[in-house]
Amino acid sequence: MADNHSVKKKSDIAKGVTIFFFLLPALLLFISILIAPIIVSVYRSMYDWNGFSEGTFIGLENYRELFTSGSIKFMTSLKNAFILAFFSVFVQLPFSLFLALLLGRKVKGEKSFLSIYFMPVLISTVVIGQLWLKIYNPDYGILNRFLDAVNLGNLKHVWVGEVGTALGAIIVPTIWQYIGYHMLLMYAGVKGVSTDLREAAMLDGATKWQVDRYIVIPIIKPIIRVSVIFAVTGSLKTYDLVRILTEGGPFQSTEVPSTLLENMLFLRNRYGMGSTISVMLIALCFAFALLITAAFKDKEA
Amino acid sequence: MAEKKTLSASGYQFEEIKKTNPVVRVITYIFLIIWALINIFPIYFMFTFSLKSNDEIFGENVIGLPKEWLWSNFTSAMNTGNMGLYFVNSLIVTIASIAISIFAALMATYALTRIKWRGSKLMNSFLMLGLTIPIQASIVPVYVILSKAHWLNHYSTLIVPYSAFTLSMSILISTGFMVDIPYDLDESARIDGCGLWKTFFAIILPLMKPALSTIGIYAYLQCWNEFMFANVFISDSAHRTLPVGIKALSGAYTTDWGPIGAALVIATFPTLIVYIFLSNKIQESFIAGAVKG
């Protein structure tokens, strides 16, 4: 008996060692690049630190400054991120859902339409940004020349250079680029709804829109939830198009948290404050992911 | 009963034809086609202005096909703009990141799904945190550590973070594939005297081949197009990846659009060409990544 026991223990240890080695590469990467830096960031967010000296502990002073100081523009950046999130959730996603439902009805060529609509997702945002810069160019851009051509010259703008239009000039390509992504996810869900169920409802006299509204949409709710989470956290994390189109300008009116974070490192040498911004970003992403999940649970119950 | 069913089925088809108003049908198609054009236009626009001279772009021929196909834009993007080098850099970084990410993910997934142990669920949730953690989370500490160690401006400066950022998704996707492999295989291998290691390499890995392309495609798009880390961590031109290179090029050629267009085409067309042949596979990999989460 005792022998058996120790043999079992030995094989347990061997098993444990094997599990450890199988997990090792993933854990090394994951902990060194994601988990440890978060812990360091939380710690450093309480320091006045230039990245190279020891720094001074200042408690929550960075957080206080972040939310109250007008010169850091964090509130502006949050407002911009939330505006973007608003348009993502209430313009981009409904439009994606509409396309997914439409294509889910066996239109001729649905596969080709789907493939074309998904194409912008594959293109680097830097490339998308460069293309839109050419569209927005005040002198030679397609947009202003089009307005000239249809005699609406008075609507011309220096699109990415004016405070009134710069944020809009970022929102339009951002929303446009990822419509195809959300559409694809929702389309996969729509296609998963059994045709029997649809046909049964149609036989009962439901119109196609009623079938979509009362059968398809409730079934694909989990996918819509994932889309909402991606849209909101994606908006909080946005960086590429801002960097390319406006550099946060004019007069820092289009800054987002990520561009501020970079500025803290390279323009201001404030690594402590940079850490504070990244901690806020992590907290916001998790908070919204949980909130959205909870909101969807409520509705489902 | 059976007869009635077929009757009603055909009745339904008849009804459907009646219900779909031809006007609605035409409007639907016009709408779908317009949206398709809006999505194709930027690619068309990029391709055509990459072959035009400034005279054409700034003159009357903004959106038409180029009158004179100016391939020299591509030569200047490659030579003066260094796009060839950036292309190779992107390729090296992307391939290495994908390889590391897949390797680490497959091993971890094996331990998580095919070996029974307490805590495997917890470990899985822990690794899935990476799906929500923004990459901005690690930028400050990683930057400080790398610059103190003089490790900025290497390929590995990007490869290691990229493999880490794609890891959670790689594990998620490969879990989906690995749980579909029948568990009997493991047991019969065990009976034949295979240990856990041998089972992994000889039995599970070969069966995971279909998963490789799904994970690989997803990771490829993340790495090939990544801009923030590359922009922050790489300052010398020798290690720039395509997105950073394009930004530098557009700063240098503010008035000369042709070579910029050529650079955009160089960065984008490999992806689009692969997409033409593998569109289903690519779409599947995005669905696998999101729907199972």
Interface residues (C-beta under 8 A of the other chain):
Chain A: K15 G16 T18 I19 F22 L23 L24 P25 A26 L27 L29 F30 S32 I33 L34 I35 A36 P37 I38 V40 S41 R44 G51 F52 L99 L102 L103 V107 F113 L114 S115 I116 Y117 F118 M119 P120 V121 L122 I123 S124 T125 V126 V127 I128 Q130 L131 L133 K134 I135 D139 Y140 I142 R145 W176 G180 Y181 L184 L185 A188 G189 E199 M202 L203 T207 K208 I223 V226 S227 F230 T233 L236 K237 Y239 D240 R243 I244 P257 S258 L261 E262 L265 F266 Y271 G274 S275 I277 S278 L281 I282 C285 F286 A289
Chain B: S8 A9 Y12 E15 E16 K19 T28 Y29 L32 W35 A36 I38 N39 I40 P42 I43 F45 M46 F49 I57 F58 V62 I63 I100 F103 A104 A105 M107 A108 Y110 A111 L112 I115 W117 M123 L127 L129 G130 T132 I133 P134 I135 Q136 A137 S138 I139 V140 P141 V142 Y143 V144 S147 K148 V160 P161 S163 A164 F165 L167 S168 I171 G195 L196 W197 F200 L221 W224 N225 F227 M228 N231 V232 L242 P243 I246 K247 S250 W257 I260 L264 A267 T268 T271 L272 Y275 S279 I282 Q283 F286 I287 A290 V291 G293
